[in-house]
């Protein structure tokens, strides 16, 4: 997921995206714990995507306050 794509989305869209990423992260952790995870790199990608979305959300909320 590109940072430019995230900057163009609204706060509501970012919150939906964050929710879906968190669900995916949970499912990946569950698969890893049960030994069913095939693509281990996906865990890292999702974790970083969550961080990107949170960064953009905090920037937008700070921008609104000023």
Backbone as a ProteinNet text record, in pm:
[ID]
protein_1_A
[PRIMARY]
XXXXXXXXXXXXXXXXXXXXXXXXXXXXXXXXXXXXXXXXXXXXXXXXXXXXXXXXXXXXXXXXXX
[TERTIARY]
84.7	0	89.2	63.7	144.4	93.3	185	149.4	67	93.3	16.9	-130.1	-156.4	-294.4	-366.7	-295	-356.4	-384.8	-299.3	-317.3	-442.3	-483.3	-600.6	-731.5	-726.7	-848.7	-897.1	-1026.9	-1084.5	-1058.2	-1091.1	-1069.5	-1153.3	-1276.4	-1363.7	-1308.3	-1260.5	-1202.1	-1076.6	-997.9	-876.7	-911.5	-1017.5	-1057.8	-1106.4	-1177.3	-1221.8	-1100.8	-1006.1	-883.4	-805.3	-795.4	-725.4	-792.1	-924.6	-999.2	-972.7	-974.4	-951.9	-808.2	-713.4	-573.6	-552.6	-618.8	-605.8	-665.2	-777.3	-836.9	-743.6	-682.9	-589.5	-468.2	-418.5	-304.1	-339.4	-459.7	-503.5	-506.8	-565.8	-573.9	-435.6	-343.4	-207.7	-137.5	-158.2	-97.4	-155.4	-284	-349.8	-294	-277.9	-222.6	-79.2	-2.8	135.3	143	53.6	53.5	16.3	-70.2	-113.6	-26.4	73	164.2	109.5	7.1	-53.1	-8.8	70.5	110	215.4	186.5	280.2	365.1	304.3	376.2	408.2	522.3	557.3	587.5	625.5	656.1	530.5	415.6	290	262.9	308.7	290.2	359	478.8	555.1	489.6	441.8	376.2	251	172.2	48.1	78.8	178.3	215.3	259.9	336.1	382.2	268.3	176	60	-25.9	-41.5	-116.1	-47.9	83.1	157.1	139.4	140.1	121.2	-16.2	-118.3	-254.5	-267.5	-211.9	-219.3	-146.3	-34.3	41.4	-39.5	-102.4	-183	-303.5	-367.4	-482.4	-442.9	-330.2	-288.3	-250.6	-193.1	-160.6	-285.2	-387.8	-512.4	-584	-580.9	-648.3	-572.1	-441.5	-362.6	-387.7	-401.4	-428.1	-562.3	-661.3	-794.7	-795.4	-713.4	-712.6	-650.5	-562.4	-495.8	-571
-117.1	0	123.4	213.5	333.8	444.7	526	635.7	741.3	760.4	858.9	819.7	688.5	640.8	670.4	657.1	679.4	827.2	914.3	1057.5	1111.3	1046	1094.9	1047	950	895.3	982.8	974.7	1049.1	973.8	1038.6	974.8	848.9	853.7	736.9	619.6	647.9	541.9	484.2	571.4	524.3	437.1	473.2	392.2	254.7	249.1	120	37.8	103.9	35.8	-17.5	62.7	21.5	-99.6	-98.1	-210.5	-339.5	-329.2	-449.4	-498.7	-407.1	-447.6	-516.3	-465.8	-527.9	-668.5	-685.6	-818.9	-913.8	-862.1	-945.6	-982.3	-887.7	-914.2	-1022.1	-1013.8	-1116	-1253.6	-1259.6	-1387.9	-1442.9	-1355.1	-1399.8	-1453	-1384.8	-1433.7	-1569.1	-1584.6	-1711.7	-1823	-1793.6	-1892.5	-1927.4	-1827.7	-1852.1	-1940.7	-1917.6	-1995.9	-2141.5	-2164.3	-2300.4	-2367.8	-2294.2	-2352.8	-2357.4	-2278.8	-2280.2	-2163.3	-2072.5	-1952.9	-1987.4	-1954.7	-1983.2	-1861.9	-1745.4	-1623.3	-1544.1	-1568.9	-1503.8	-1355.6	-1314.9	-1173.8	-1087.2	-1148.5	-1073.2	-1013.7	-1081	-1030.3	-893.9	-884.9	-760.7	-652.4	-687.6	-590.6	-532.6	-618	-573	-485.1	-524.7	-447	-305.9	-296.9	-166.1	-84.7	-152	-82.3	-23.3	-96.9	-46.5	79.8	77.2	193.7	312.4	287.1	395.2	460	376.5	428.7	508.5	458.4	529.9	664.3	667.4	791.2	895.1	852.3	944	993.3	902.8	942	1044.8	1022.7	1117.7	1251.5	1248.7	1373.4	1450.3	1379.3	1445.3	1503	1431.3	1482.1	1602.3	1602.7	1716.6	1837.2	1811.4	1917.1	1984.4	1906.5	1960.3	2045	2009.3	2082.6	2220.4	2237.5	2368.9	2460.1
0	0	0	-91.6	-106.6	-15.2	31.9	121.2	48.1	-81.9	-159.5	-170	-181.3	-186.1	-55.6	54.1	184.5	209.8	160.3	183.6	115.3	6.7	-66	-5	85.2	145.2	260.2	287.5	399.5	529.5	640.3	770.8	786.2	739.6	750.8	670.2	550.5	467.6	532.8	594.6	662.3	783	854.2	969.4	926	813.1	759	715.8	651.8	607.6	727.3	832.8	953.6	1017	1020.6	1077.1	998.9	866.5	785.6	798.8	810.3	827.8	962.7	1065.8	1197.5	1198.1	1127.2	1116.8	1042.1	935.2	859.5	944.3	1022.6	1109.9	1212.6	1267.2	1362.3	1296.6	1176.1	1106.2	1072.6	1036.4	1005.2	1130	1242.9	1367.9	1406.2	1385.7	1416.1	1327.2	1197.5	1105.5	1143.7	1185.8	1223.6	1347.7	1441.5	1564.8	1539.2	1439.6	1410.6	1305.2	1253.8	1156	1014.8	984	851.7	764.7	817.8	744.3	640.3	515.3	406.5	373.4	369.2	332.8	459.5	518.8	644.9	627	509	483.8	490.6	470.9	472.6	611	715.8	852.3	864.3	815.2	820.9	736.2	618.4	530.7	595.6	656.1	719.2	839.7	917.4	1035.4	995.6	889.8	843.6	782.7	716.7	660.9	772	880.4	996.2	1048.8	1057.5	1106.2	1012.8	882.7	786	801.9	814.1	826.8	955.9	1064.3	1191.8	1184.3	1113.1	1097.9	1020.9	912.4	832.5	913.4	988.4	1071	1176.8	1242	1345.3	1283.9	1164.1	1095.2	1057.4	1011.8	973.9	1096.4	1208.1	1328.2	1385.1	1375.2	1420.8	1331.5	1202.8	1107	1132.6	1171.5	1198	1324.5	1420.5	1547.4	1534.2	1438.6	1425	1333.4
[MASK]
++++++++++++++++++++++++++++++++++++++++++++++++++++++++++++++++++

